[in-house]
Amino acid sequence: MNISDAYTSSFISKRSDLLLEMEQFAEENYVPIMQLPAIETLLQMLRIQQPKRILEVGSAIGYSAIRMAMTVPQCQIITIERDETRIVNAKDFIARSEVADRIKLIEGDALEVEVTSTHETFDAIFIDAAKGQYQKFFDKYSPLVKQGGILYIDNMYMHGLSDLDMKDVPRRKRTMIRNLHHFADWVIQNEDYQSTFFPIGDGLLVCIKK
């Protein structure tokens, strides 16, 4: 089934001036934010799930954190970013949003920082950071997801690279793609999670903790 971009776009909801500004900023400055069809799918899943606490690994400029907070009014979001320039931009955009009081930005490497000081748990985790580190992110943060909680993982398709024979993948990308393949195989076979791949945007993996 081939669906035109125009038809797909007709289902994308209208965004605020701030979100449109962020989308333009991301495009002009080569900041990877979630593709519109994918984030609309993610947000619809969150409307159904209604999480109260979300952890985001990979803030970039704060776009997805703001959109998640706007979509689920009662949720609190902790988001992690290590890139200093993106941290500055994220702080500015979040401060200008109407949901700044429900978003906490943690600065640092997601594999090194601590996001909770007690035995707090999250209803949902959104992973959208270094693709070659997805297994490590999952190993570190999945224990913080409560039973019945969901991990949403973006960019599993990696612009088509994940679907190529390894010899056709650019050499500098091969380790990352191998790591993604290993992670995908591992999580699909993990009996502690019910995992499904959605071929939307750049590929969204959804893992429900049993």
Secondary structure, DSSP 8 states (H G I E B T S, - for coil): ----HHHHHTTS----HHHHHHHHHHHHTT-----HHHHHHHHHHHHHH--SEEEEE--TTSHHHHHHHHHSTT-EEEEEE--HHHHHHHHHHHHHSTTGGGEEEEES-TTT----SSS--EEEEEE-S-GGGHHHHHHHHGGGEEEEEEEEE--SSGGGGGGS-GGGS-GGGHHHHHHHHHHHHHHHH-TTEEEEEE-STT-EEEEEE-
